[in-house]
């Protein structure tokens, strides 16, 4: 049983035809693609490696946007207190923020999807225990859970990804459980269960594919949430170490200069963060609309 036979998963061409009905969503998708490309090729696009100490000059500290530094090039977004080009720092920070967001979202998807599938498959007391734990976690703020896990695991890219995934997997578990429970009682699942197939094969080959559409929507939103959570933790000094730049740490570096008129050190990284998160959320909203099985076609 495939998604096409269930009529819930449009072919790629049909999906794009539906998706492009929203010009805002199309523009957001192109913005995300541009951000990913610029961040991925940051060493080639950025005029300066902002974390190579040999290229920094304190004489360039806190230059206003549009001023020319000692390196001979124009700092279009200004420089920070260490003389780093803000535009270059944003590109390198985007690489880290996007990496953390995608990895944390993927890990939360795997863990939460598996938890939700197991709850829907086994049912009964097992389902009740699992879902009560999930509901308990959903009642707590994600930032609080992330703070606790980071405090226990310490700083680092891997630790931060695990912390964000553990703070958000419950959203995937709840969504997967709802979708899988609706499929669990259908004839094709009962037919699969009547054969000597392993439970994991029934889960992954029959139940999971038909629960994917809502999961993809949640994954899109949670990637944006992971980026925002990482920025919050880094702003508080509990995220990545200084040797691994992110948008949150860039905003934190310039926070003390906001009232002195040197707004660009924090404002421009903040604008980059806002643009990234909003664009991802707009794409996720349109994906949710296209994949909604209740909408009229």
C-alpha positions as CSV (number, residue, x, y, z in Angstrom):
1,X,0.0,0.0,0.0
2,X,1.5,3.3,-1.1
3,X,0.7,6.9,-0.4
4,X,-0.5,7.3,-4.0
5,X,-3.1,4.6,-3.6
6,X,-4.3,6.2,-0.4
7,X,-4.7,9.4,-2.3
8,X,-3.0,11.5,0.4
9,X,0.4,12.1,-1.2
10,X,0.3,14.2,-4.3
11,X,2.9,13.6,-7.0
12,X,5.8,16.0,-7.1
13,X,4.4,18.0,-10.0
14,X,0.9,18.2,-8.4
15,X,2.5,19.2,-5.2
16,X,4.4,22.1,-6.9
17,X,1.3,23.2,-8.8
18,X,-0.5,23.5,-5.5
19,X,2.4,25.0,-3.6
20,X,3.0,27.8,-6.1
21,X,-0.5,29.1,-5.7
22,X,0.9,31.2,-2.8
23,X,3.4,33.8,-4.1
24,X,4.5,34.5,-0.5
25,X,5.3,30.8,0.0
26,X,7.2,30.7,-3.3
27,X,9.2,33.8,-2.4
28,X,9.9,32.3,1.1
29,X,11.2,29.1,-0.6
30,X,13.6,31.0,-2.8
31,X,14.7,33.0,0.3
32,X,15.5,29.8,2.1
33,X,17.4,28.4,-0.9
34,X,19.4,31.6,-1.2
35,X,20.2,31.6,2.5
36,X,21.3,27.9,2.4
37,X,23.5,28.6,-0.6
38,X,25.1,31.7,0.9
39,X,25.7,29.9,4.2
40,X,27.0,26.8,2.5
41,X,29.5,28.8,0.4
42,X,30.3,31.3,3.1
43,X,34.1,30.8,2.8
44,X,33.8,31.8,-0.9
45,X,31.1,34.5,-0.6
46,X,32.2,36.3,2.6
47,X,34.9,38.9,2.2
48,X,36.5,37.9,5.5
49,X,36.9,34.8,7.7
50,X,35.6,36.5,10.9
51,X,37.1,33.8,13.1
52,X,40.6,33.8,11.7
53,X,42.5,35.9,14.2
54,X,45.2,36.7,11.7
55,X,42.8,38.7,9.5
56,X,41.3,40.8,12.3
57,X,42.5,44.3,13.1
58,X,41.2,46.1,16.2
59,X,41.5,49.4,14.2
60,X,38.5,48.2,12.4
61,X,36.4,47.7,15.6
62,X,32.9,49.1,15.5
63,X,33.1,50.6,12.0
64,X,29.7,51.9,10.8
65,X,28.0,50.2,7.8
66,X,29.5,51.3,4.5
67,X,32.9,52.3,6.0
68,X,36.2,50.9,4.5
69,X,38.5,49.0,6.8
70,X,42.2,48.5,6.9
71,X,41.8,45.4,4.7
72,X,40.7,47.6,1.8
73,X,37.2,46.4,1.4
74,X,33.9,48.0,2.4
75,X,32.1,46.7,5.5
76,X,28.6,47.0,4.1
77,X,27.0,46.0,7.5
78,X,29.7,47.4,9.7
79,X,32.0,45.6,12.1
80,X,31.7,44.4,15.7
81,X,33.9,45.1,18.7
82,X,36.5,42.7,17.6
83,X,36.8,44.2,14.1
84,X,34.9,41.3,12.4
85,X,32.9,42.1,9.3
86,X,29.3,41.7,10.4
87,X,28.2,40.5,7.0
88,X,30.8,37.7,7.0
89,X,30.0,36.8,10.6
90,X,26.3,36.5,9.7
91,X,27.1,34.1,6.8
92,X,29.3,31.9,9.0
93,X,26.7,32.1,11.8
94,X,24.0,31.0,9.5
95,X,26.0,27.9,8.6
96,X,26.1,26.9,12.3
97,X,22.4,27.8,13.0
98,X,21.1,25.9,10.0
99,X,23.2,22.9,10.8
100,X,22.0,22.8,14.4
101,X,18.4,23.4,13.3
102,X,18.3,20.6,10.6
103,X,20.2,18.0,12.8
104,X,18.0,18.7,15.8
105,X,14.9,18.6,13.7
106,X,15.9,15.3,12.1
107,X,16.9,13.7,15.4
108,X,13.6,14.8,17.0
109,X,11.7,13.4,13.9
110,X,13.3,10.0,14.3
111,X,12.9,9.7,18.0
112,X,9.4,11.3,18.2
113,X,8.2,9.4,15.1
114,X,9.3,6.1,16.5
115,X,7.7,6.8,19.9
116,X,4.4,7.8,18.3
117,X,4.4,4.7,16.1
118,X,5.1,2.3,18.9
119,X,2.3,3.9,21.0
120,X,-0.2,3.6,18.1
121,X,0.9,0.1,17.2
122,X,0.8,-1.5,20.6
123,X,-2.1,0.4,22.1
124,X,-3.5,-0.4,25.5
125,X,-1.5,0.3,28.6
126,X,1.7,0.8,26.6
127,X,0.0,3.6,24.6
128,X,-1.3,5.2,27.7
129,X,2.0,5.3,29.5
130,X,3.9,6.6,26.5
131,X,1.4,9.3,25.6
132,X,1.1,10.5,29.2
133,X,4.8,11.1,29.3
134,X,4.6,12.9,26.0
135,X,1.7,15.0,27.3
136,X,3.7,15.9,30.4
137,X,6.6,17.1,28.3
138,X,4.3,19.1,26.0
139,X,3.0,20.9,29.1
140,X,6.5,22.3,29.8
141,X,8.2,25.1,27.8
142,X,10.7,23.8,25.2
143,X,13.3,26.4,26.2
144,X,13.1,25.2,29.9
145,X,13.7,21.6,28.9
146,X,16.6,22.6,26.5
147,X,18.2,24.6,29.4
148,X,18.1,21.6,31.7
149,X,19.5,19.2,29.2
150,X,22.3,21.7,28.1
151,X,23.2,22.2,31.8
152,X,23.5,18.4,32.2
153,X,25.4,17.7,28.9
154,X,27.5,20.8,28.6
155,X,28.3,23.0,25.6
156,X,29.1,21.7,22.2
157,X,27.5,21.1,18.8
158,X,26.5,17.5,19.5
159,X,25.3,18.2,23.0
160,X,23.2,21.1,21.7
161,X,21.6,19.0,19.0
162,X,20.7,16.3,21.5
163,X,19.3,18.9,23.9
164,X,17.1,20.5,21.2
165,X,15.9,17.2,19.9
166,X,14.9,15.9,23.4
167,X,13.1,19.2,24.0
168,X,11.1,18.9,20.8
169,X,10.6,15.2,20.1
170,X,7.2,15.2,21.9
171,X,5.7,17.3,19.1
172,X,6.6,14.6,16.5
173,X,5.4,11.9,18.9
174,X,2.0,13.4,19.3
175,X,1.6,14.1,15.6
176,X,2.7,10.6,14.6
177,X,0.5,9.0,17.2
178,X,-2.6,10.8,15.9
179,X,-1.9,10.0,12.3
180,X,-0.8,6.4,12.9
181,X,-3.8,5.7,15.2
182,X,-6.2,6.8,12.4
183,X,-4.4,4.3,10.1
184,X,-4.0,1.5,12.6
185,X,-7.6,0.3,12.3
186,X,-7.8,0.2,8.5
187,X,-8.0,-3.0,6.5
188,X,-4.6,-2.9,4.9
189,X,-2.9,-2.7,8.4
190,X,-5.1,-5.6,9.6
191,X,-4.1,-7.6,6.5
192,X,-0.4,-6.9,7.1
193,X,-0.8,-7.9,10.8
194,X,-2.4,-11.2,9.7
195,X,0.8,-12.2,7.9
196,X,4.0,-13.4,9.6
197,X,5.6,-10.0,9.1
198,X,7.9,-8.6,11.8
199,X,6.3,-5.7,13.8
200,X,9.0,-3.3,12.7
201,X,8.4,-4.1,9.1
202,X,4.6,-3.4,9.5
203,X,5.5,-0.1,11.2
204,X,8.0,1.1,8.7
205,X,6.6,-0.2,5.4
206,X,2.9,0.2,6.0
207,X,2.1,2.5,8.9
208,X,4.8,5.1,8.7
209,X,4.4,6.1,5.0
210,X,0.8,7.0,5.5
211,X,1.6,9.1,8.6
212,X,4.4,11.1,6.8
213,X,2.5,14.1,5.5
214,X,1.7,15.7,8.9
215,X,5.2,14.7,10.1
216,X,6.7,16.7,7.2
217,X,4.7,19.8,8.2
218,X,5.8,19.5,11.8
219,X,9.4,18.9,10.8
220,X,9.4,22.1,8.8
221,X,8.1,24.1,11.7
222,X,10.4,22.4,14.3
223,X,13.5,23.2,12.2
224,X,12.6,26.9,12.5
225,X,11.9,26.4,16.3
226,X,15.3,24.7,16.7
227,X,17.1,27.6,15.1
228,X,15.2,30.0,17.3
229,X,15.9,27.9,20.4
230,X,19.6,27.6,19.6
231,X,19.8,31.4,19.1
232,X,18.2,31.9,22.5
233,X,20.6,29.5,24.3
234,X,23.6,31.1,22.5
235,X,22.3,34.5,23.5
236,X,22.2,33.4,27.1
237,X,25.7,32.0,26.8
238,X,24.5,28.4,27.2
239,X,24.6,27.3,23.5
240,X,27.6,26.8,21.4
241,X,31.2,27.9,22.5
242,X,32.7,31.1,21.1
243,X,34.8,29.1,18.6
244,X,31.5,28.0,16.9
245,X,29.7,31.1,15.8
246,X,25.9,31.3,15.5
247,X,23.3,34.0,15.1
248,X,22.5,33.9,18.7
249,X,26.0,34.6,19.9
250,X,26.4,37.4,17.3
251,X,23.3,39.1,18.7
252,X,24.6,38.7,22.2
253,X,28.0,40.2,21.2
254,X,26.3,43.4,20.2
255,X,23.6,43.7,22.8
256,X,25.8,45.9,25.1
257,X,26.2,48.4,22.3
258,X,22.6,48.9,21.4
259,X,22.1,51.9,23.6
260,X,25.4,53.5,22.5
261,X,24.1,53.9,18.9
262,X,26.1,50.9,17.4
263,X,22.9,49.1,16.5
264,X,24.3,47.2,13.6
265,X,26.3,44.7,15.7
266,X,23.0,43.1,17.0
267,X,20.3,44.3,14.6
268,X,21.6,42.8,11.4
269,X,22.2,39.3,12.8
270,X,18.8,39.6,14.4
271,X,17.2,40.5,11.1
272,X,18.9,37.5,9.5
273,X,17.6,35.2,12.2
274,X,14.1,36.7,11.8
275,X,14.1,36.4,8.0
276,X,15.3,32.7,8.2
277,X,12.7,31.7,10.8
278,X,9.8,33.5,9.2
279,X,10.6,32.1,5.7
280,X,10.8,28.5,7.0
281,X,7.5,29.0,8.9
282,X,5.8,30.4,5.8
283,X,7.0,27.4,3.7
284,X,5.8,25.0,6.4
285,X,2.4,26.7,6.5
286,X,2.0,26.3,2.7
287,X,3.1,22.7,2.9
288,X,0.5,22.1,5.6
289,X,-2.1,23.6,3.3
290,X,-1.1,21.5,0.3
291,X,-1.0,18.3,2.2
292,X,-4.2,18.9,4.1
293,X,-6.4,15.9,3.1
294,X,-9.6,17.8,4.1
295,X,-9.2,20.7,1.6
296,X,-11.1,20.5,-1.6
297,X,-9.1,19.8,-4.7
